[in-house]
Amino acid sequence: MRERRAARPRGRAHPRERGAALIEIALAMPILVVLVFGLIEFGVAYGNNISLRQGVREAARQGAVGNFGPAYTIGDPCHLTGASAATTNIKDLMCLAKARIGLDASRLRIKVMSGNQDFTGSGTFAKADSIIVCAQYPLDSISGLFNGILGNSTLRSKTAMRIELGDISATGGEETPPAGGSWSWCTVSGSSP
C-alpha cells in the first residue's frame, strides 16, 4: 500500500519557494525603478519643453505688438548674461520672455532678432517684418539616473511673429549660450527646432 505524505498546511511556503520569490523581486525591482524614474524624468522634461515653447510664443507676440514688458534694470532677477549690445526695449523683451517661460532664469538663455536680418548692430524691426525670439534651457536629470543619457542636452524653441505696429528702432541681442550650447540653430533662415 502507498504511504501518504502529510499535507503541508496552507499559507506556508516551502523554504525554497520563499527564496525563489526573493530572487524574482530582486531581478524585477531595478527594472521597475528605472521605468518609474524614466516616466518622471520624461514628464518633467516634457513640461519644461511646453513652458519654453509657450513662453517664447507669448514673448514674440508681445514684441510684435510693441509691448516689451517692464523696464529692465541691472541687478534684476532676470539674470541677463552677455546681452550688453541689445537696446533697452529688447532687454525688456528678453526679461519678459524669461518671466513668461517661468523656468530658472539664471539658466535660461534668450535671443531676439529681426526676421529681416540676423543683426547684432543697430537696425530696425520694420512693420510687416518678423521678430524672432529663441530660447534654450539645459536639460538635467532630476534623479541622476539619466545623466549619461541626457548629457549636455538643451531644450530649444524658436518663434517668429509678424510685427503689427510701426517700425521699432532696436538692436537685436542674444545672451551667452549655456555650456555646451550655441545659437547656430537660431537663424533667420533656419527652421524651428
C-alpha positions in Angstrom: 0.0 0.0 0.0 1.1 3.5 -0.7 2.0 5.7 2.1 0.5 9.2 2.1 2.6 12.1 2.8 1.4 14.6 5.3 -0.1 17.6 3.5 1.6 21.0 4.1 -0.6 23.4 5.9 -2.0 26.1 3.6 -0.3 29.5 3.6 3.1 28.3 4.5 5.6 28.2 1.6 8.4 25.8 1.3 11.8 27.5 2.2 12.9 27.0 -1.4 9.8 28.8 -2.7 10.4 31.8 -0.5 14.0 32.1 -1.8 12.7 32.0 -5.4 10.3 34.8 -4.7 13.1 36.9 -3.3 15.2 36.3 -6.4 12.3 37.3 -8.6 11.8 40.5 -6.7 15.5 41.3 -6.8 15.5 40.9 -10.6 12.3 42.8 -11.3 12.8 45.7 -8.8 15.6 47.5 -10.7 13.6 47.4 -14.0 10.6 48.8 -12.2 12.6 51.6 -10.6 14.2 52.6 -13.9 10.7 52.6 -15.5 9.2 54.8 -12.8 12.1 57.3 -12.7 12.2 57.3 -16.5 8.5 58.3 -16.6 9.1 61.0 -14.0 12.1 62.4 -15.9 10.2 62.4 -19.2 7.2 64.1 -17.6 9.4 66.9 -16.2 11.3 67.4 -19.4 8.1 67.5 -21.4 6.6 70.0 -19.0 9.7 72.2 -19.3 9.5 72.0 -23.1 5.9 73.1 -23.1 6.7 76.0 -20.8 9.6 77.0 -23.1 7.6 76.9 -26.2 4.6 78.8 -24.7 6.8 81.5 -23.1 8.7 82.1 -26.3 5.4 82.3 -28.3 4.0 84.8 -25.8 7.1 87.0 -25.8 7.2 87.1 -29.6 3.6 88.1 -29.6 4.2 90.9 -27.1 7.2 92.1 -29.2 5.1 92.1 -32.4 2.6 94.5 -30.9 5.2 96.7 -29.3 4.7 95.7 -25.7 8.2 94.9 -24.4 7.3 94.4 -20.8 8.5 96.1 -17.6 11.7 98.1 -17.7 14.9 96.0 -17.2 17.3 97.2 -14.5 20.8 95.9 -13.7 20.6 93.5 -10.8 17.1 92.5 -11.9 16.2 88.8 -11.2 16.0 88.4 -15.0 19.7 87.4 -15.0 20.6 88.6 -18.5 24.1 87.3 -19.4 26.1 88.8 -22.3 23.3 90.8 -23.9 25.0 94.2 -23.5 24.6 95.1 -27.2 20.9 94.8 -27.1 18.8 98.0 -26.8 16.7 98.6 -23.7 13.5 97.6 -25.3 15.0 94.3 -26.5 16.4 93.6 -23.0 12.9 94.3 -21.6 11.5 91.7 -24.1 14.2 89.2 -23.1 13.2 89.6 -19.5 9.5 89.3 -20.4 10.3 86.0 -22.2 12.1 84.7 -19.1 9.2 85.6 -16.9 6.6 84.0 -19.3 8.6 80.8 -19.6 8.8 80.5 -15.8 11.9 78.3 -15.6 15.1 79.1 -13.7 16.1 82.5 -15.2 19.7 82.1 -14.4 20.0 79.0 -16.6 17.6 80.1 -19.3 19.0 81.9 -22.4 17.2 84.2 -24.8 17.9 85.6 -28.3 15.9 88.2 -30.1 16.4 89.2 -33.7 14.7 90.6 -36.7 13.2 88.3 -39.3 14.7 90.5 -42.0 18.3 90.1 -40.9 20.3 88.4 -38.2 21.8 91.6 -36.9 23.7 92.4 -33.8 24.3 96.1 -34.8 21.6 98.7 -34.8 18.8 98.1 -37.1 15.1 98.4 -37.5 12.4 95.9 -36.8 10.1 97.1 -39.6 6.4 96.8 -39.8 5.4 93.5 -41.6 8.9 92.0 -40.9 9.2 89.4 -38.3 10.5 89.5 -34.8 12.1 86.2 -33.8 12.5 85.0 -30.2 14.6 81.9 -29.4 15.3 80.3 -26.1 17.3 77.4 -24.8 17.4 75.7 -21.4 19.7 72.9 -20.3 18.1 69.6 -19.7 19.2 67.8 -16.5 18.3 64.6 -14.8 16.4 65.1 -11.6 17.2 61.7 -10.2 20.7 61.5 -11.6 19.9 58.1 -13.1 19.8 59.5 -16.6 22.8 62.0 -16.6 24.7 59.8 -19.0 21.8 59.7 -21.5 20.8 63.4 -21.2 24.4 64.6 -21.2 24.7 68.2 -22.4 21.2 68.3 -24.0 19.2 71.5 -24.2 15.6 72.2 -24.8 15.2 74.8 -27.6 12.3 76.8 -29.0 12.1 79.4 -31.8 9.1 81.6 -32.7 8.6 84.3 -35.3 5.8 86.8 -35.3 4.9 89.5 -37.9 5.3 93.0 -36.5 1.9 94.7 -36.5 2.8 98.2 -35.4 5.1 100.7 -36.9 8.9 100.4 -37.2 10.8 99.6 -34.0 14.3 101.1 -33.8 16.2 98.5 -31.8 19.3 96.3 -31.7 18.8 92.6 -31.6 20.5 90.8 -28.8 21.5 87.4 -27.5 22.6 86.0 -24.2 25.7 83.8 -23.9 24.5 80.3 -24.7 24.6 77.7 -21.9 27.6 75.4 -21.5 27.7 73.1 -24.5 25.1 75.1 -26.4 25.2 77.5 -29.3 22.9 79.8 -31.3 23.7 78.2 -34.6 20.2 76.8 -34.9 18.5 80.2 -34.2 19.0 82.0 -37.5 16.6 83.8 -39.9 16.6 81.1 -42.4 16.8 78.1 -40.0 13.7 76.1 -39.2 12.3 75.8 -35.7 13.8 73.0 -33.6 
